[in-house]
Amino acid sequence: MTRVVVFVMAVAMGMWGLDRGSMWQDEATTYAIASRPLGDLFATLGNVDAVHGLYYLIVHAVLQFPGDPEVLIRLPSVLATGLAALAVAGAARLMGGSGLAAGAAYALLPVVSHYAQEGRSPALVCAAVAWAVYALVRRSWVMYAVAVTVAAYLNLTALLVLVAFAVPGLMINWRRWAIASTAAVVAAVPLILVAYPQSAQVARLTAPTWADAGDLVSGFAGVTVVLAVLGSLRGGPLRVVALPLAVVPPALLLLLSQVKPYYEERYVLYAVIGLALLIGSAVDGIARLARPLLAVPAAALLMALTMLPAMPAQAETRRLDSRRDDPAAIAELMGRLALPGDTVVYLPSIRRLVAQAYPAEFANLRDVALLETGSASGTLAGRERPAHEIRLGDRVWTVSRSYPKPADLDSEQDQAKQLILRYHYKKGPIYRELGYAIRLYVRREALEHHALTQ
């Protein structure tokens, strides 16, 4: 019964406000790749984003069902969050703790809700790691190896969890743990060989700072950090599993990223599993101080008092501006303002993902720089014509970030687009939405001709 309760609770939190009305850029990437025919999808993975290949295949299957793509791409994350809460509750019970308290803590953490509502892989990685925790404490070594392997194929940084599992693994059965962990790493080698040459994708990342570490702690734990600390003070097997899981992967990624930056908060989201186990342990310990008949009400009250301050964060994560951009708004604006036959250029070409996510709004525009679509070329946003072949029309719309960085526009094609617009076109109005901007340019000769004919 406990597992059903926490599963339903986690899924309900994920479904609450799931339709925000826009796919932010990373979700647009998910949709653009996962919606491709399987042959084109595999061709794309051979060039880019192989590290997310399993995730894209899962979303591809979900997109075969009817419904709003914005909602469909998020459903795997919602279901995965429910499965993770179920595994957290089961692991807590096996270690003598309260499954209900630990599972509920996981389901109610704002950062868990944030990624439960996102069409990306972190929630699924968490589910795989949670089941690895459950298998570890249950001493089910085949299940453990499979769960770690699945986590790795959803995101290779999940292999950092093996360092956190080392302490409980060595205490439980070091030989079997070592064999199962080695099997998982060996199984992940094919993905490593394909994905490593694509690591230039994360070249934009910089070495994390102390501020990043502080943001990670506040973002993951928030006000529940007090309960997590109290839970870490309790003895028993639960602490041996939970404390390394909550601390080691984030700390290790922060340290490794000082040498080669790979740090993103979401890459170690699964650390919240350890956090939830510690919170559940604290709630269970405090509740046990009450009389037997009052233990459950006391635990519920303590959980409510802890989670209520997090409600503003829960509401915020369901707002459009909780993500970095709003492609739907800029696409709607383009569909309303552009005239049939107008030209559109993307600065840089990756901004074409807006049109891939919302093609109807761009249907009347001519993408003159595009030589080969992303699906046909096996790339994220397509292959563009050589700079000298780009020919623009009389009215040109640009799609870019609100304030693009010059370093992002240094390709030969982007330089050519900007030079043509600067010397042959008159700037029109600029329209900005969250994270994006569109601007109209009109050819000077066309303006002069129009003036002469009036």
N, C-alpha and C positions, 0 to 999 in steps of 0.2 A: 504493500500500500504506500509506503514511504516513497519508493522509487516512482510510482505513478504520480504522486503529488508533486515531486520536484520536477519531473519531466513536463507535466502540464504547466507548472508555474513558469519554467524556462521558456517553453514554446509560446505561452501567452504573452510574456514580456517581449519576446521577439516579434510577435504579430502586432503588438500595440504600435500603431502609427507606421506600419511597414511601408505604406505607399506615401513616400514624401513628395512625389511628383517630379523627381529628377534623378538621373544617374550622374554622379560626379565622375571625374575623368577616369579613375581606376575602374569604376564599374562600367563605364563606357567601353574600356578596353576589354573587360570580361565579355560584354555583350558582342563586341565586334569580332572577337576571336571565336568564342563558343558558338556563335550562330552560323559559322561557316560550315560548308559541307565537310564531312570527315576527312576526305582526301586533302582539301585545302587546309584544314585545321592541323593535320599532321605535318604538312609542308611548312606551315608557319612555325610550328614548334621546333622544326629543324633549324630555323634561323633565329628565333627569338622566343623568350618566355617558356622555355622547356621546363623550368623549375616549377611552373604552374600547370603543367600538362594534364596531370590527373584531375586537377580541379576543373579545368576547362572541359574535359570530357564529361564530368558529372553535370556541369551546367548545360552542356550541349544536349544531354539526355532530357533534362528538365525543360528546356526550351521547345521540345517537341510537343509539349502540352499546350492547349490554348490558354490565353491569358495575357495580361499586361507584362511585357518583358521586364519592366522595372521591378515588378513584384516577383516574377518567376526566378530571376537571377539571385534573389535574396533568400528564397525558400530553402536551399541547401544549408545556408548558414543558420536559419531558424531551427531546422530539424537537428542539425549538428549540435547546437547549443543545448537542446533538450537531451540529446544522447549523452553529452558531456556531463550535464547535471546528474543524470541517472548514474553514470559511472562514478562520479565524485561521491554520491550518496552511498553507493555500494562499497567503495573503498573505505570510506569512513567507518561504516558498520563492521567491516572485516577487521579493522584495527581497534575496535572497541569504542568508537566514538558515536556521535549522533549523525546518522545518515541524513535525517531531515534538516538538521541545522546546517551541515556542510553543503548539502545540495541546494538548500534555499539561499545560502550565502552566495553560492556561485551564480544562481539564477538572477539574483537581485543586484549584483554589482553593476554599476553604470557602465563600466568599460566592457563588460560582457554583453550588455544590451547593445552597445554601440556597434560591436562587430557582429552581433547576431543579426543586425539590420543592414549588413553591408554585403554586396555581391562580390566578395573577395574571399580568399582562403583561410584567414586566421581562425575563424570559428571552427572550421573543419579540422585544422591542425590541433586545436584544443580538444576536440572530441577524440581524436586518435590518441593523443597523449593521455587523456583521462582514462581511456580504456587500457592503455599501457600501465598506468598506475594501478588500476583495478587488477589486472593480470599479475603484476609484480607481487602485490600483497596476497594474492590468492595462490601464488606460486604456479601459475599456469604459463609455462615458458613458451609454448608455441604461440599462444594468444599474445603474449608480450612481444615476441619477435615480429609477429604480423602487424601489431598496432604501431610499433616503432617504425617499421618499414613504411606503412601507410602514411604516417606523419611525415617521414622524410620525403616521400613522393608528392606530398602536398606542399611542402617547403623544406628545403635541405637544412635550413638553420635549426629545424626541429631536432637534428642529431645532437645538438648541444645538451639536450635533456639527458643523454646517457651519462654525462658527468654528474648531474644531479642524482641519477639513479644509482651511482656507484656505491654510496654509503649503505643504503638499505639493501642493495643487491648483494654486496659482499657479506652483509650480516645474515641475510636470509639463506643464500646458497651461492657462494661466489663462483663455483664452477659452472653451474647452470646459467647463472646470470651472465657470465662472461661469454659462454657459448651462444646464448640467445642474442646478446647485444652484438656480438661479432657477425652473426648471421644477418642481422638487420643492416649493419653497415655494408656487408658484402652485397646484399640485395640492392642497396642504393647506389652501388658503384656505376651501373650503366647510366643512371640519371646524372651522376656527378660528371662523368665523361662528356655527356652532351651539354650540360648546363654551364660547366666552367668556362668554355670558350665564349659564352654569351655574357660573362660577368661585367662587360663594359656597360650593361644596362644600369648598373648601380654606381657607375663612375661619378654621378652627380652627388653622391652622399659625401658628407664631411665627417671628420672625427667628432664624436660626441663630447660634450662638455659636462661639467658638474651640474649645470642648469638642466641639461637633458636627463641626467640621473635623477635630479629632484622632481622633474616633471613626470618621469616614469613612476616614481613612488606615489606621488599625489594622484596621478591619473589612474593607476591600478587600484590603490588602496583607499585613498581619500580619508574620510573620517573613520573608516573601519580599521585603520592601521593600529589603533589602540587595542582592539580586540585581537588582531593578528599577533601583536607582541605578547599579549596575555596568553594566547594559545601556544606560542612558542616556549613559554615558561613551563608548560605542563610536560611531564615525562611521557614515556610510552612509545610504542612503535609509530604512532601517528606523527609525532614531531620529527622522528628520524626520516620519514618520507617527505613530509610537507615542507619543512624548513629549507632543505637543500633545493627543492623544486621551486620554491618562491624566490630564492636568493641567487642561486648559482648561475642559471642560464642568463638572466639579465646582466649580472656582474661580469660574466665571462664575455658576453657579446660587447659590452661597453669597453672592456679591456682590449679585446682583439681588434676592435674598430679604431683603436688608437694607432695601430700599425696599418691595417687595411680597412677603411671604413665600409662596414656592412650594417651599421646600426639603424634599425627602424623599430619603434616601439612595438609594432604589431608582430614583428618576427619572434618575440618572446612573450606573446600574449598568454601562452600556456602556463606561465608562472603564476597566473591568478588561480590555477587549480590548487597549488600549494597554499596560496593565500586563503582560499575558501575553506580548505581543510583546517587551517589554523583558526579562522574565525569560528567555524563550527565547533572546534574543540573548546574554545573559550566560552562560547555560549552554553555548551553542554556542561562545562565545569561549573560555571556560575549557577546554572539551573539546578545542579545537583545539591547545591547548598540550601535550596528551599526544601520544604517538606515534600514528600513524594507526590501528594495530590496537587501541589502547586508548581511542580517542576516544569511541566509543559507550558502552562500559562506564563510562568516566569521567563522561560526561554523565548516564547513568542513575543512577549513585551520587550525583552532586551533586543531581539532582532529588529522589532519595529522601531524602537528608539534609535537604534544604530542606522537603519536604512532610511528613515524619514528625512534626515538632512541631505540625503543623496537624491531626493525627488526632483529638485531643480535640475540636477545633472541628467536625470532620466528624461525629463521633458526637453532639455536642450538638445540631447542627442537625436531627437526625432524631428528637429527643425531643419529646414533646408540649409541654413547657414552653419550647421554643425560640421559640414564638409567644406573643402577648400573652394569648390566652384559649383556653378549651377548651369550645366550645359543646356538643360531644357528651356530655361528662360531666354538664353541668347538665341537658341534655335527658333523659338516662338517669335521672337522679335524679328529675326531674319525673314521668316515666312511671311510676316505681316508687312515688312517694309520693302523687300526686294521686288523688282518687276521681272516678268518673264523675259528670259534672254540675258539678264544681268550676269556678269562674271563674278566668280568668287575665288579668292586665293587664301591660303592658310599660312600663317607666319608663327612658328614653323609648320612643316607638313603634319606633325603629330596632332595639331589642332583639328585635322580632318576627322578625328574621332567624334567630334560633335555631330558632323553630318552622318557618320556611320551609325551613331546611336539614334539620331532623329532624322532619317532620310526624307520623310515627307516634306519637312520644312525647307529642304534644299533641292527639291525635285525640279524647280523651274530655273535653277542656276547652272551656269556652265563652269565646270571645274577644269579650266584650260591648262593648268600646270600638271594635271594628273596624266601619267602615261599608262600605268597599270595599277589596278585596284589592289588593296591589301590582300584580299582573298586570292587573287590570281598570282600575285608576286610573292606570297608567303611572308609578308611584312605586316607591321601593325597598321600603318596608315597609307600604304601604297608607295609606288615608285614614281617619282616626278620626272618630267622631261628635262633634258639638258637645258642649262640656263639660256642659251642662245635661241632655243626653240619656243620659249614661252611668249605667247601673244595674248594680250589682254583686250577686252572689249571697251566700249565707250563708257560704260558704268561698271565699276569694279568695287566689290565689297571685300574687305579684309576681315579675317577671323583670327584673333590673337588673344593672349592673356591681356588683362586690363592694363598692365604696365610691363610689357615683355622686356626681358634682359637682352642687351645687345649680344651677349655670348651665345644666346639661344638662337640667334638669327644670323649665324656666320656661315651657313652653307652657301655654296655657289648659287643655288636656285633662289634662296631667300634674299641674298644680296642683289640678285638681278631684279626680283620683284620690287624691292624697295627703291632701286635706282629708277626703274621705269615709272613708278608711281610718283617719285619725287620730281622728276623733270618733265613729265608729260601729262600730269593730272593735277586737278585742283582738289584740295581736301574738302570733303563735306563733313557733316556732323558725325560725331562719335557717340556710340551708345554703349553703356557699360552695365553689365550685370555681375553677380558674384563671380569673380575670378576670370571673367571673359569680357571682351570688347569686340564690337563690329564697327567698321567705319566705311563710309561711302567715298569713292574717288570718281570724279568725272573728267574725261579726257578734255583738255583745253580746246583742241580743235573742234570738238563736238559742241562745246559751250559757245565758241565763237560763231559756228555755223548756225546754232539755234538763235543767237542774238541777231544775226544778219537777216534771218527769215521772219523775224517778228515785225 
